[in-house]
Amino acid sequence: MYDWLRTLPAGARVLDLASAGGSFTITGLVCSVIAVDEDPETFRAVPAPGHPRYARILARCQQIPVASASIDLVVCNHALEHFGELDEVIAEIGRVLKPAGRLFLSVPDGYGLCDALYRWLFEGGGHVNRFRRAELACSIESRLGLHLAQWQKLHSSFSYLHSILPLLDSPPPGLQPRLRRLARLPRFVITGSHRALYVATRLLDQLFGTGSSTYGWAFWFDHGKGPAVEKPAWRNVCLYCGAGQPPESTLPLPRLGWQCSTCTRRNPFRCG
């Protein structure tokens, strides 16, 4: 994503669709960014960056309030799985893109372990669509007239098991029944199970070629030609902040551990 963002000149416009607090940092960018989300709580949770070329719009993603053919790059990061009106959202993406516009999107594997556990634990968790990689790529190409230039497999650290700990410590009204039951467990059971799941899925993948640690995929669509290039996957994903990192940027620690370069927390089982 950042490879494309950094190449956009002043005057170019990026649409961060279903942005929540922001899908990327705008530090160092010269393009303009429009963040659109339909949930006001997501904007209140993260203050907007004080940047003259950054704007937030509260609107429905199937009715984007920007002019047709006015956007150079649409970023839709971990969002398509949440749209009940999926066809309308995809059509809107096509409407707002310039004729030479590009699209970055990422989605979970709707039939993988990570998404299955998330859906079970959060009783759906807002995931209303399931995707398979090839089917989604072909659908975007045929409907929007774009070309899949690159794609990357995304790995999971199941970091939502860490993020729920504050909820379990102080359960809010309306918390899902399964999470309420989980709150009765000692915290070391949850954190220990989280670490065990992280290590076990990566060992299974290495030994048997499974995809148990896969979260989903990232896609880069443009107007080029030729076969899509698969980018190397980043299997080191932080248990705590969920940031994925290439092996060369992780600090090795004793006992096969590694230190996250984003939050500096220690993680188990560094993948080479």
N, C-alpha and C positions, 0 to 999 in steps of 0.2 A: 504493500500500500504506500509506504513512505517513498519508495523509488519513484512512483508516479507523482505523488504530491510535491516532491521537491523539484520536479521538472516543470511544474506549472508556473507560467510567468505572471507578473502583476496584471491584473485585469481578468484573469481566469477565475471561474467560479466553481466551487466544490459544494455539493449537497451532501450533508451527513444525515442520512435518513434513519429515523428512529434512533436518534443519537444518544438518548439518555444524557449522561453528564458529558459525553464527548467520546467519539471513537478513536481519536488521535490527538496528539498535542500539536498546536499550531506554531510552536516556537520554531523560528527559522523559515517559515513559509511566507511567500510574498503574494500568494493568491488570496481570494476572498472565500470565506467559509460560511455557509448557511446551515445551521443545525435545526432540524425539524423533529419534533416529538409530540405525541398527543397526551402525554401524562405530565401534568404540571409538577408533580412530586419529584420527577427525575431531574428537572431543572433546578428546583429548590435545593435538592440534596447536594449539588455540586455547583459552586459559584461560577458564573461565566468568566472566561479569561478577559482581562481588560485589553482588548485588541481592537483597533479601529476597523479591521476588515473581517470581524466576526460578528454574526447576528444569530439570535435564537428566535424561532417561530413556533408557537404552540398551534398545531394543526393536525388534522387527520392525514395519515400517510397515503391514503387512497384519493386524497383531494389536496395535492401539494400546491400551496399558494405562491407559485413562481411561474414565470412566463414559459411558454413552450419554447423548446430549442434554445434554452438560455444557460444550460449547465455543461461544463466541460468534463466533470467527473462526478459520478454518484458513488458514494460509499454507503453500503448497507451491511453493517457489521453485526452478526449474530442477531438478526431481526426477522428474516423471512419466516422463520418457524412460528412466530407469534401472530402473524397477520391472518385474521379470519377471512378477510377480503383479498386473498393473495393475488388473484387474477387482476383485480383493479389496481393494486399496488404496482405490479409489474408493468401494466399498461401506463401508469403514471410515470414510472421511471423512463420508459421509452418516449413519452411525450416531452419531458423536460430536458432530455439529453440533446445536445447539439448534434448535427449530422456526423461529426467526427468525434463525438463524446465517448467517454470510456466508463466502465462500470467495474467496481470492486465489490464483491460480496463474500460473506462467509456464513456457513450454516452447519448445524450438527448432523452427524450421521443418524438419521431417524430410526435406524435399525441396529445401532451399536449399543454396547454396554453402558457407556457414559450417559447417553440420552435416556436409556431405559431406567437406569437407577435414578436419574433426576426426575423423570416423570412419576416414578413410583413414590419417591420420597416426598415430593411436593404435590402429589395428586394432580398431575398434569403440568403444574407450574407455568401455565400460559403457552405451552408448546402445543399448537393446534395443527401443525403441518409436519409431515415426515418426508425426508428427501433421500434419494440415492444419487450418487455423484454424477454418473453418466446421464441419467434422466434429466436432472436439473440443468446440466450444462447444455444439453440438446434443446431443452425447452427455451432457455434464455436466447440461444443463438437463433432459433427459428422465429421466436416472437419479436425480438428486438433487432434482428438483423446484425447482431454482433458476432465476433469471432473469439473463441476461447484461446487466449494467448498463453496463459500460464495457470497452473493450479498447484496447490500444496496441501499435503495431508497435515491436519492439525491434531496434536496429541493433547490429552487431558491429564490434569493432576487431580481431578475430582475436587477442585478447590471449594466447591459449594458445601462440602462437608466441614470445611473450616469456617466458611462465612456464616453458617447457621448457628455457631456457638453462642453469639450474643443473643440470638432469638431464644435459644434454649435456656439461657440464664435468666432472661426476663421475658417470658412468653407473652406476646401481645394478644389482645382479643381477636378471635377468629383464626388463630394459628391452626394449620392443618392437623387433623387428628394423629396422623403418623408422626409428625414432629413433636406433638405433645407427649406421645408415648416415648419417643426417643429422649425427651428431656429428663426422663426418670433415670436414665443410665448415668453411671459415673462418667465424668468427662474424659478420663484416661482411656475408657473403652472406646469412645468415639474417635479420639485422636489416634489411638493405637490402630484401630481398624482402618482409619484413613491412610496412614503410612503403610500398613500391610497391603492394602488394595493398590496403592501406587507402585510398590515394589513388585508385587505378584503379577500385575498386568504387564509390566515391562519385561519381566523374566519370561512370561509365557510368550510374548511377542518375539523375543530373541531366540528362544529355544524351539518354538514350533511355528513361527511365522504367522501368528494370529494377529488380529487387529484390536485386541481387547483394550489397549490404551488409547485408541483413536477417539478423538472428539468429533471431528468432521473434516471440512475442507474449506480452503480459501480459493477464490476464482478471480482471475484478471481477464476482463473482456475488452477487446478493442476492435479495430477494423482491419487488422492485418490478415495474413494468409499463412498457410502451413500448419503442421501439427502443433498441438499444444505442448508446452514444455512443463514437465513436472519439476518443481523446485524441491530441494532437499528439505525433509521434514525436521522440525526441532522437537526432539523427544524429551529434552529437559524442560519441564514446566513446573513452576513453583507451586508447592502445596498451599501457600498462604496468599499470594497476590495473583496467582494464575498466569503470570507472564511466561511466555515461551522464549527460550534462548538457545542459540546455536552452541555447540560444544566449546568452541574457541572463546566464548565470552563468559563461560562459567568458571568459577574458581574451585578447583578440586580440593576436597577436604579428606581427612583420614576416614577409613572404613567405607570407602566408595561414595562418600557424600559430596555435596557441592553447595556453593553459596550463591544465592540469587543476586544478580547484579542490579536488580530493580529495588527489592525491599531488604536485601542483605541477610535474609533468614537462611538457616541451614536446611538443606533438603537431603533425602536419602537417595542412593543409587544413581550416580551420574552415568548417563549413556554417552558413549563415545561417538 
